Amino acid sequence: MRIGFTYDLRDDYLALGYGEEETAEFDSERTIAAIEAVLRGRGHYVDRIGNVWSLTGRLAAGDRWDVVFNIAEGLHGVGRESQTPALLDAFSIPYTFSDPMVTAVTLDKAVGKRVVRDQGVLTAPFRVVRTPADVASVALPYPLFVKPLSEGTGKGITEASYVIDLAGLEAACAYVLSEFKQPALVETYLPGREFTVGILGSGAKAEALGVMEVSFTDRAERWGYSYLNKEHYEDKVSYALVDDDDARASVATALAAWRALGCRDAGRVDIRLDAAGKPNFLEVNPLPGLHPDRSDLVILAGLKGITHAELIGRILDNCLDRLRDEPPPAPPRVAELRSAERIRRALILHSDVPADAPPDEQETLQQAAEINAALVAGGFTVSRLAYDVDEDGLASRLRAAAPDIVFNLVESVAGRSDNINRAPALLDRLGLAFTGCESETITATADKPAAKRRMRAAGIATPDWLMQDEATEEGPPLDGPFIIKSLCEDASFGIAADSIVGNRRALADMIAARRRRFGGDWFAERYIDGREFNVSLLDGEVLPLAEMRFDHLPKGAPRIIDYAGKWLEGTPQYDGTQRIFINAAAEPALARILVDAALACRDAFALSGYARVDFRVDEAGKPWVLEINANPSLARDAGFAAAAVASGLSYEQTIARIAATGFANQAEMSCVWRDAPLDGDPAAVAALVAATGVFTGDEISVARDLVIERLTNGPATGYDFLFAEQDGRLVGYACFGPIPATDKRYDLYWIAVDPALQGRHLGRAIMRRSEQAMRRAGAQRIYIETSMRPDYAPTRKFYVACGYRRAAGLTDFYRAGDGKGIYAKSLNFSL
């Protein structure tokens, strides 16, 4: 079950300058972590939400939970405890503890006393003093007791709260009015024993957990359970479990008050005996403190032999039991107003990075934080999870989180990069949509020599190499110079100036030195002394071509990006390396061969989502693929994001595009695809297009007739098709072809998806496969013509999300009030 967790973290408010007593009701990290651990231990996914401001943002972003464990007290106003439950009620999200009405009524102690008094529950006579002048109207016999009207945790209670005359009453009321900016509750002082009754359950099912007597040592403030006594309870307060006649009478009073007020799930009722020994209702706490050691309900449970974990579990169970008895709430009608592209849940899965990890590993957390912010800005709700070697437990947490998309940033498992394929394999096994490449691609590219062998088989040029056991003078013939690399690590791991070795004699010694220092396996690659390029691919498209320049390296330093040059700011290697984006028009031949080679790598390794291909170009102008990174860094300052920005995409748009490719990957796998039309397709296409509800009868006829023309006259028509089927039924299609009298310009004539499958990214998958088909046919630019009517707004939004930009518009083109919008997209940003 997906459980949201709302709370007020005391440290957050202290850091903002609030005082100790002001924040007394708020919770410590220890409390929050302990409750979270219990809920996770029961097999639930726990999403820390935080305070009411965080909850507001999360709800506005579209996040939802199966139930919320709410201990948020709120900060401002007499309805502060009601703010969080009221928001959750507005969105029909169930939660633990009492509803907004109960929390508002009980926070105002006078209103709470009136409610229980009207139900026949005994409570001390009282008056409310709202101004200093009201003191004169208090006609109650002394001694009296004064406290803030709407506070808890003993706030505002001191020895001076006990008053025996008018002067004391005026002083006590003035203190509350001035210090707490709220009315003072003045009650007849009750001189008897004091009890707190713990209650679990709701309504008729509510029962007393037990009765705890609260008494004070000779070191305590006299007369009451003050803030000071509570804060230093170990020294000033004595707790005892009691079960005598007074305790049993107190239980009856507490349960009567609990039910009269409508409290739920768990809480605490405070009782004092009057001079006649009768139990009187003091107040109820429907949102009890749950600190593992110091909160009264927890202390009472401990005296009964119930652990903190057991108490939290029983509170949740009581909530769930109550929800089973209640009719399910109607979904809020605002949900009907949301667009078909509803807000989705994203989970960022990343390597478990230790605190003392080196910079290249720490960057994983930087990526996670930056992607998190970008996804939230794009309307996602986001959670994060570190990859756990206990994959069964990890799988349970992933299932409980139920993300719509997983951002896979796992680069190593248990510190080993050769396990990088385990994350996509697990996500695929769980049926979760995820970003990046499939497990087989990750496996094929992680082992660099194995990847080089596949490149060779596909006709892709890559430098010669020697495995570590071949790097001897007696090994296979190969002339240097060489560069020594890790077999499977990336991020310039282990690369330094001495990685360049000029001859075979020193090669074996240098590889042995690397193994002693870093461990793992290494190999030697023939060093290409030329220009270096990074070619990034986004959803199969080539982004602007980045060249790494070494013009400012120290004299004599090798022209490579070593570990220092990549990670250690302020070093000569770091400062001496520069990334630029080349002007493809100025070097068209070079740009063309780099793009073609990158696309050949894409096809040979089935690169999807995002990837990077690293090149060296020798003095003869020949490109050599050094390696393929199927999981490159997505940090804002890394090369991939820089290439995307150079293409005109913002960082947030880039992350959104990557997420969309993950959705499309899953949608693509759910279908059977074909490009040859069948005899039944004209009728199936007409039915599909008609079902969308946006096309006219004439337009539906055109869609049908294009299929008939292709069936009749074949490819010469210039109309190509893509059909997506599920269980033999047409669920989506596209029609496209070259635009006559143009050079490598194509038109996407039709794209349609079964309405029952809209919102599941099948349209994105159809678009991607259609673009791939057009690219294979030589297309460099695609145009789409569409209506500008309001009912086409979701269609236009879809085109923009797929990377198309409005290039032109014609008013009243189709008919009066129905203009044409022309959208365009270059298949390769680089050319």
VEXLUMBA-432299 format. One line per field, with one value per residue (C-alpha): residue number from 1; x negated, y, z. Coordinates in steps of 0.2 Angstrom, whole numbers, plus 5000, padded with zeros to 4 digits. Layout:
N
resi: NUM,...
xx: X,...
yy: Y,...
zz: Z,...
//
This chain:
831
resi: 1,2,3,4,5,6,7,8,9,10,11,12,13,14,15,16,17,18,19,20,21,22,23,24,25,26,27,28,29,30,31,32,33,34,35,36,37,38,39,40,41,42,43,44,45,46,47,48,49,50,51,52,53,54,55,56,57,58,59,60,61,62,63,64,65,66,67,68,69,70,71,72,73,74,75,76,77,78,79,80,81,82,83,84,85,86,87,88,89,90,91,92,93,94,95,96,97,98,99,100,101,102,103,104,105,106,107,108,109,110,111,112,113,114,115,116,117,118,119,120,121,122,123,124,125,126,127,128,129,130,131,132,133,134,135,136,137,138,139,140,141,142,143,144,145,146,147,148,149,150,151,152,153,154,155,156,157,158,159,160,161,162,163,164,165,166,167,168,169,170,171,172,173,174,175,176,177,178,179,180,181,182,183,184,185,186,187,188,189,190,191,192,193,194,195,196,197,198,199,200,201,202,203,204,205,206,207,208,209,210,211,212,213,214,215,216,217,218,219,220,221,222,223,224,225,226,227,228,229,230,231,232,233,234,235,236,237,238,239,240,241,242,243,244,245,246,247,248,249,250,251,252,253,254,255,256,257,258,259,260,261,262,263,264,265,266,267,268,269,270,271,272,273,274,275,276,277,278,279,280,281,282,283,284,285,286,287,288,289,290,291,292,293,294,295,296,297,298,299,300,301,302,303,304,305,306,307,308,309,310,311,312,313,314,315,316,317,318,319,320,321,322,323,324,325,326,327,328,329,330,331,332,333,334,335,336,337,338,339,340,341,342,343,344,345,346,347,348,349,350,351,352,353,354,355,356,357,358,359,360,361,362,363,364,365,366,367,368,369,370,371,372,373,374,375,376,377,378,379,380,381,382,383,384,385,386,387,388,389,390,391,392,393,394,395,396,397,398,399,400,401,402,403,404,405,406,407,408,409,410,411,412,413,414,415,416,417,418,419,420,421,422,423,424,425,426,427,428,429,430,431,432,433,434,435,436,437,438,439,440,441,442,443,444,445,446,447,448,449,450,451,452,453,454,455,456,457,458,459,460,461,462,463,464,465,466,467,468,469,470,471,472,473,474,475,476,477,478,479,480,481,482,483,484,485,486,487,488,489,490,491,492,493,494,495,496,497,498,499,500,501,502,503,504,505,506,507,508,509,510,511,512,513,514,515,516,517,518,519,520,521,522,523,524,525,526,527,528,529,530,531,532,533,534,535,536,537,538,539,540,541,542,543,544,545,546,547,548,549,550,551,552,553,554,555,556,557,558,559,560,561,562,563,564,565,566,567,568,569,570,571,572,573,574,575,576,577,578,579,580,581,582,583,584,585,586,587,588,589,590,591,592,593,594,595,596,597,598,599,600,601,602,603,604,605,606,607,608,609,610,611,612,613,614,615,616,617,618,619,620,621,622,623,624,625,626,627,628,629,630,631,632,633,634,635,636,637,638,639,640,641,642,643,644,645,646,647,648,649,650,651,652,653,654,655,656,657,658,659,660,661,662,663,664,665,666,667,668,669,670,671,672,673,674,675,676,677,678,679,680,681,682,683,684,685,686,687,688,689,690,691,692,693,694,695,696,697,698,699,700,701,702,703,704,705,706,707,708,709,710,711,712,713,714,715,716,717,718,719,720,721,722,723,724,725,726,727,728,729,730,731,732,733,734,735,736,737,738,739,740,741,742,743,744,745,746,747,748,749,750,751,752,753,754,755,756,757,758,759,760,761,762,763,764,765,766,767,768,769,770,771,772,773,774,775,776,777,778,779,780,781,782,783,784,785,786,787,788,789,790,791,792,793,794,795,796,797,798,799,800,801,802,803,804,805,806,807,808,809,810,811,812,813,814,815,816,817,818,819,820,821,822,823,824,825,826,827,828,829,830,831
xx: 5000,4994,4994,4991,4984,4988,4979,4971,4952,4947,4930,4937,4946,4932,4921,4933,4931,4947,4944,4943,4960,4968,4962,4965,4979,4969,4960,4942,4933,4932,4951,4953,4940,4947,4965,4958,4948,4963,4974,4961,4958,4976,4973,4980,4971,4970,4969,4963,4974,4970,4980,4996,4986,4978,4994,5002,4989,4990,5009,5008,4995,5007,5000,5011,5009,5020,5020,5010,5003,5006,4997,4996,5000,5000,4993,5006,5024,5036,5040,5021,5024,5038,5028,5020,5036,5047,5035,5035,5054,5055,5046,5055,5039,5041,5030,5027,5034,5048,5057,5056,5072,5065,5048,5055,5068,5055,5041,5053,5054,5070,5080,5074,5080,5097,5099,5095,5105,5120,5118,5118,5100,5093,5081,5075,5085,5076,5075,5066,5056,5054,5048,5041,5058,5066,5058,5070,5084,5077,5088,5081,5075,5056,5044,5044,5033,5028,5021,5021,5038,5030,5013,5006,4990,4993,4989,4993,4995,4984,4985,4993,5008,5015,5023,5031,5036,5041,5023,5017,5031,5027,5008,5011,5024,5013,4998,5009,5016,4999,4988,4999,5010,5026,5040,5037,5047,5051,5057,5062,5046,5048,5038,5039,5029,5024,5025,5023,5033,5026,5040,5039,5053,5067,5086,5093,5077,5066,5058,5047,5029,5026,5026,5010,5009,4998,4990,4977,4960,4955,4944,4959,4969,4984,5002,5002,4994,4985,4973,4958,4964,4967,4950,4941,4953,4939,4935,4952,4965,4970,4981,4990,5002,5018,5033,5043,5061,5055,5046,5061,5073,5061,5061,5080,5079,5065,5074,5090,5081,5071,5088,5097,5083,5082,5063,5055,5042,5031,5029,5028,5041,5035,5045,5044,5054,5064,5065,5078,5067,5077,5068,5069,5065,5050,5047,5044,5029,5036,5018,5007,4988,4979,4961,4954,4949,4957,4975,4988,4998,4982,4977,4994,4993,4975,4982,4995,4981,4985,4970,4969,4970,4985,4994,4991,4997,5013,5016,5015,5025,5039,5039,5040,5054,5064,5062,5069,5084,5086,5094,5080,5079,5085,5070,5068,5077,5061,5053,5066,5058,5040,5033,5031,5012,5014,5000,4989,4978,4960,4947,4929,4919,4900,4885,4882,4869,4859,4855,4837,4838,4827,4834,4839,4850,4857,4863,4876,4885,4882,4891,4905,4908,4908,4919,4931,4933,4935,4949,4958,4957,4965,4980,4973,4973,4957,4949,4932,4925,4907,4904,4903,4893,4908,4918,4933,4935,4932,4945,4958,4954,4955,4972,4978,4972,4982,4973,4979,4961,4944,4929,4915,4898,4891,4872,4866,4873,4863,4849,4847,4851,4852,4869,4876,4888,4897,4908,4916,4918,4927,4938,4942,4946,4958,4967,4962,4959,4942,4930,4914,4909,4915,4904,4897,4891,4883,4875,4868,4861,4854,4840,4830,4820,4836,4844,4830,4832,4850,4845,4833,4846,4858,4844,4841,4823,4816,4798,4788,4786,4777,4785,4774,4767,4762,4753,4736,4722,4726,4745,4753,4744,4750,4741,4743,4746,4759,4771,4775,4794,4805,4814,4831,4829,4833,4832,4813,4810,4792,4787,4772,4757,4748,4762,4754,4740,4729,4723,4727,4713,4721,4739,4740,4732,4744,4759,4753,4750,4768,4775,4765,4771,4789,4793,4804,4799,4791,4787,4776,4783,4773,4772,4779,4771,4784,4800,4812,4831,4846,4862,4878,4893,4911,4924,4914,4911,4893,4891,4878,4860,4849,4830,4819,4805,4788,4780,4777,4769,4751,4738,4734,4749,4758,4774,4786,4800,4792,4800,4794,4800,4817,4820,4807,4811,4796,4784,4774,4782,4800,4797,4788,4802,4817,4833,4839,4852,4846,4855,4861,4863,4845,4839,4853,4843,4836,4854,4861,4849,4851,4870,4870,4858,4868,4884,4875,4871,4889,4895,4882,4885,4903,4900,4916,4920,4904,4886,4869,4856,4838,4826,4809,4806,4788,4777,4785,4802,4808,4819,4816,4829,4820,4835,4854,4862,4879,4882,4873,4874,4890,4882,4886,4867,4864,4861,4878,4888,4877,4880,4899,4899,4888,4903,4915,4922,4922,4916,4933,4939,4925,4930,4948,4943,4933,4947,4959,4947,4948,4967,4966,4954,4967,4982,4971,4969,4987,4991,4988,4982,4983,4981,4990,5008,5021,5037,5047,5037,5048,5063,5052,5044,5061,5068,5053,5052,5071,5069,5058,5073,5064,5064,5078,5086,5076,5060,5064,5067,5050,5041,5050,5046,5027,5026,5036,5025,5010,5017,5022,5006,4992,4977,4978,4992,4980,4991,4982,4991,4988,5001,5001,5012,5016,5025,5027,5036,5030,5027,5017,5009,5000,4999,4984,4974,4962,4968,4967,4954,4944,4928,4929,4945,4959,4977,4985,5003,5012,5009,5023,5025,5039,5048,5048,5029,5026,5015,5005,4991,4996,4996,4979,4973,4982,4974,4957,4958,4965,4950,4938,4946,4945,4927,4922,4930,4919,4930,4922,4937,4955,4971,4988,5003,5017,5033,5032,5049,5050,5055,5038,5028,5023,5017,5006,5000,4995,4985,4976,4972,4964,4952,4962,4963,4976,4968,4983,5001,5016,5032,5049,5040,5051,5067,5072,5065,5054,5036,5022,5006,4990,4978,4961,4947,4929,4924,4906,4902,4885,4888
yy: 5000,5018,5028,5046,5053,5071,5079,5095,5092,5103,5106,5115,5127,5130,5134,5147,5156,5149,5146,5130,5132,5137,5121,5110,5100,5097,5080,5076,5066,5052,5051,5052,5039,5027,5028,5027,5011,5003,5006,5000,4985,4981,4980,4997,5010,5026,5043,5057,5072,5084,5099,5107,5118,5102,5093,5108,5107,5088,5088,5102,5092,5077,5066,5054,5040,5025,5032,5046,5043,5061,5068,5086,5099,5114,5131,5145,5148,5139,5127,5122,5104,5103,5110,5094,5083,5096,5096,5077,5076,5088,5076,5060,5053,5044,5047,5042,5050,5062,5073,5092,5095,5085,5092,5110,5107,5099,5112,5125,5118,5128,5121,5104,5106,5112,5097,5084,5094,5093,5074,5073,5071,5080,5094,5109,5125,5137,5154,5161,5177,5186,5203,5209,5217,5200,5195,5205,5194,5178,5173,5157,5152,5152,5143,5144,5137,5147,5141,5145,5141,5132,5124,5107,5099,5110,5126,5141,5132,5137,5138,5155,5146,5141,5157,5161,5179,5192,5199,5182,5179,5196,5192,5174,5180,5194,5182,5170,5185,5193,5178,5167,5179,5169,5169,5161,5147,5149,5134,5129,5120,5101,5096,5077,5064,5066,5052,5051,5037,5030,5025,5015,5014,5023,5025,5009,5000,5012,5004,5010,5005,5008,5022,5030,5041,5057,5063,5076,5075,5088,5095,5098,5114,5113,5112,5105,5096,5111,5113,5113,5097,5089,5093,5087,5072,5060,5072,5080,5067,5050,5038,5023,5011,5010,5000,5005,5012,5029,5023,5013,5028,5038,5026,5028,5047,5046,5034,5045,5061,5052,5046,5062,5072,5059,5055,5042,5028,5033,5047,5052,5059,5069,5067,5075,5071,5085,5088,5074,5062,5062,5061,5077,5079,5091,5089,5076,5075,5067,5069,5061,5063,5047,5050,5033,5037,5053,5054,5050,5038,5028,5028,5021,5008,5003,5001,4989,4979,4986,4992,5008,4998,4988,5004,5012,4996,4996,5014,5010,4994,5004,5017,5003,4994,5011,5014,4996,5001,5018,5020,5025,5043,5049,5055,5074,5081,5092,5075,5076,5092,5086,5082,5065,5067,5065,5069,5054,5046,5045,5036,5039,5023,5026,5018,5017,5030,5030,5046,5045,5040,5049,5063,5052,5042,5057,5064,5051,5060,5077,5069,5062,5079,5089,5076,5076,5095,5094,5081,5091,5106,5095,5090,5073,5068,5061,5048,5042,5024,5018,5001,4987,4971,4963,4963,4954,4968,4981,4973,4974,4992,4996,4987,4996,5013,5009,5022,5026,5028,5024,5035,5022,5030,5014,5013,5000,4988,4984,4995,4984,4992,4975,4973,4988,4977,4971,4987,4986,4968,4969,4983,4974,4958,4969,4976,4994,5007,5014,5026,5022,5006,4988,4976,4967,4984,4989,4972,4973,4991,4989,4977,4988,4974,4964,4980,4983,4966,4969,4985,4976,4964,4978,4987,5001,5007,5005,5005,4989,4982,4970,4961,4962,4944,4949,4965,4957,4957,4940,4944,4947,4960,4978,4994,5008,5020,5013,5019,5008,5008,4999,4984,4990,5007,5023,5042,5042,5029,5026,5036,5048,5055,5038,5029,5033,5020,5021,5003,4985,4983,4994,4989,4974,4983,4997,4986,4977,4993,4998,4981,4983,5001,5000,4981,4975,4970,4982,4982,4992,5001,5009,5027,5039,5055,5066,5077,5070,5071,5066,5062,5061,5052,5057,5045,5039,5057,5064,5080,5094,5087,5091,5092,5091,5104,5102,5119,5125,5109,5111,5109,5091,5084,5070,5076,5065,5068,5060,5058,5075,5083,5076,5078,5088,5107,5119,5106,5111,5096,5102,5120,5115,5105,5114,5108,5116,5112,5112,5121,5106,5118,5122,5104,5095,5079,5077,5080,5067,5053,5056,5056,5040,5031,5036,5030,5014,5011,5015,5002,4989,4990,4995,5011,5018,5033,5042,5037,5044,5038,5044,5046,5050,5057,5053,5065,5057,5062,5044,5043,5029,5024,5023,5017,5018,5025,5018,5027,5043,5056,5067,5081,5098,5102,5085,5083,5075,5090,5102,5094,5094,5113,5117,5109,5121,5110,5116,5104,5101,5098,5085,5076,5076,5069,5055,5051,5050,5038,5026,5026,5023,5009,5000,5004,4998,4981,4979,4979,4969,4980,4979,4991,4981,4985,4971,4969,4972,4988,5001,4997,4995,5012,5021,5014,5019,5036,5038,5032,5047,5058,5073,5070,5074,5061,5067,5066,5048,5044,5051,5040,5025,5029,5031,5013,5007,5017,5009,4992,4995,5003,4999,5009,5020,5030,5038,5033,5022,5015,5008,4997,4993,4978,4970,4953,4955,4971,4988,5000,5013,5018,5031,5036,5046,5049,5060,5077,5079,5090,5092,5085,5073,5081,5070,5073,5063,5063,5053,5046,5039,5029,5019,5031,5016,5017,5035,5042,5026,5033,5022,5037,5041,5024,5025,5042,5035,5020,5031,5043,5028,5022,5039,5041,5025,5031,5046,5059,5074,5084,5080,5091,5089,5099,5100,5109,5124,5121,5120,5102,5098,5106,5089,5084,5099,5097,5079,5085,5098,5084,5074,5088,5096,5115,5126,5133,5142,5145,5149,5156,5150,5137,5122,5133,5149,5148,5132,5137,5126,5124,5117,5109,5103,5093,5090,5071,5076,5092,5091,5093
zz: 5000,4996,5012,5013,5029,5034,5049,5056,5058,5073,5067,5051,5062,5074,5059,5054,5071,5080,5099,5109,5117,5100,5092,5107,5098,5082,5079,5079,5065,5077,5078,5060,5056,5069,5062,5044,5049,5056,5041,5029,5040,5037,5018,5014,5003,5013,5005,5016,5012,5027,5032,5025,5013,5006,5005,4996,4983,4981,4979,4966,4957,4956,4969,4978,4991,4997,5014,5024,5041,5048,5063,5056,5070,5059,5064,5062,5068,5079,5064,5062,5066,5054,5039,5034,5036,5027,5012,5011,5013,4998,4987,4995,5002,5018,5033,5051,5066,5068,5054,5053,5063,5078,5077,5077,5091,5102,5099,5106,5123,5128,5113,5117,5135,5129,5118,5131,5144,5133,5132,5151,5154,5170,5166,5177,5176,5165,5157,5142,5144,5127,5133,5149,5153,5153,5169,5179,5172,5179,5193,5198,5215,5219,5217,5198,5184,5168,5152,5134,5125,5110,5114,5119,5127,5142,5133,5143,5159,5174,5193,5190,5181,5198,5205,5222,5219,5207,5205,5201,5189,5180,5179,5172,5159,5154,5151,5140,5130,5127,5125,5115,5106,5110,5123,5140,5147,5166,5175,5193,5199,5202,5217,5214,5205,5187,5174,5155,5147,5131,5118,5102,5089,5084,5089,5097,5093,5104,5119,5133,5131,5149,5162,5168,5183,5182,5198,5201,5211,5223,5209,5198,5195,5206,5202,5184,5169,5163,5148,5159,5168,5151,5144,5159,5163,5169,5183,5187,5183,5189,5178,5185,5177,5188,5188,5204,5206,5201,5185,5180,5182,5172,5158,5157,5157,5144,5132,5134,5129,5115,5107,5110,5101,5087,5089,5078,5078,5093,5106,5124,5136,5151,5167,5184,5200,5208,5227,5228,5219,5203,5186,5176,5158,5155,5137,5123,5111,5095,5087,5101,5101,5095,5101,5104,5122,5129,5122,5135,5124,5120,5138,5143,5130,5136,5154,5146,5137,5120,5110,5100,5084,5089,5094,5077,5069,5079,5075,5056,5058,5067,5053,5040,5050,5051,5032,5028,5038,5030,5012,5000,4997,4980,4969,4969,4953,4950,4944,4929,4924,4923,4906,4899,4902,4921,4933,4935,4948,4945,4955,4953,4956,4959,4965,4984,4986,5002,5011,5008,4989,4976,4965,4951,4962,4972,4955,4955,4969,4960,4945,4956,4964,4948,4939,4954,4952,4934,4935,4949,4938,4924,4934,4941,4959,4963,4975,4976,4980,4982,4973,4986,4984,4993,4976,4984,4996,4983,4972,4986,4988,4969,4968,4983,4976,4960,4949,4932,4927,4934,4931,4931,4937,4943,4938,4950,4962,4978,4971,4955,4938,4930,4938,4930,4920,4935,4937,4920,4921,4938,4931,4916,4926,4937,4921,4926,4913,4914,4906,4896,4888,4890,4900,4885,4878,4895,4896,4878,4880,4898,4893,4882,4872,4870,4863,4851,4845,4841,4832,4821,4817,4812,4801,4814,4815,4832,4837,4839,4857,4868,4883,4898,4896,4878,4883,4883,4871,4866,4863,4846,4835,4838,4838,4850,4857,4869,4881,4896,4901,4914,4906,4912,4922,4914,4920,4916,4930,4933,4918,4920,4911,4913,4905,4888,4885,4870,4868,4872,4884,4897,4894,4905,4919,4918,4917,4932,4942,4938,4944,4960,4963,4957,4956,4942,4924,4911,4893,4881,4866,4852,4855,4842,4843,4835,4838,4851,4849,4860,4850,4861,4855,4862,4858,4843,4836,4835,4846,4841,4840,4854,4852,4867,4865,4874,4869,4886,4894,4901,4888,4885,4894,4884,4875,4884,4897,4912,4930,4935,4919,4922,4941,4950,4948,4949,4942,4926,4917,4922,4918,4902,4894,4885,4877,4861,4848,4830,4816,4805,4790,4791,4792,4783,4778,4796,4803,4791,4795,4814,4813,4802,4814,4829,4821,4816,4834,4839,4827,4831,4850,4850,4860,4866,4877,4878,4875,4870,4857,4860,4845,4840,4822,4816,4805,4789,4795,4799,4814,4827,4840,4857,4867,4869,4885,4886,4903,4902,4916,4915,4927,4921,4919,4910,4891,4887,4895,4886,4869,4873,4878,4862,4852,4859,4873,4891,4904,4910,4893,4891,4906,4901,4884,4892,4903,4888,4879,4894,4893,4875,4877,4887,4876,4861,4869,4872,4853,4837,4823,4804,4790,4776,4775,4774,4766,4782,4786,4776,4787,4803,4800,4797,4813,4823,4816,4819,4837,4841,4839,4831,4813,4800,4789,4774,4784,4789,4771,4766,4779,4773,4754,4757,4764,4749,4737,4745,4743,4725,4719,4731,4737,4721,4729,4742,4756,4769,4785,4802,4811,4830,4835,4851,4851,4832,4834,4827,4841,4832,4815,4806,4788,4781,4765,4756,4751,4732,4724,4741,4746,4761,4768,4774,4779,4793,4786,4800,4817,4828,4844,4850,4863,4876,4875,4875,4889,4889,4878,4863,4852,4857,4852,4835,4832,4837,4825,4811,4813,4813,4797,4789,4794,4786,4770,4771,4779,4787,4792,4795,4794,4801,4797,4810,4814,4826,4833,4852,4852,4843,4858,4865,4848,4846,4864,4859,4844,4854,4867,4853,4849,4835,4834,4826,4810,4802,4803,4791,4798,4791,4780,4782,4785,4794,4811,4808,4804,4799,4810,4802,4814,4810,4817,4811,4814,4818,4827,4821,4802
//
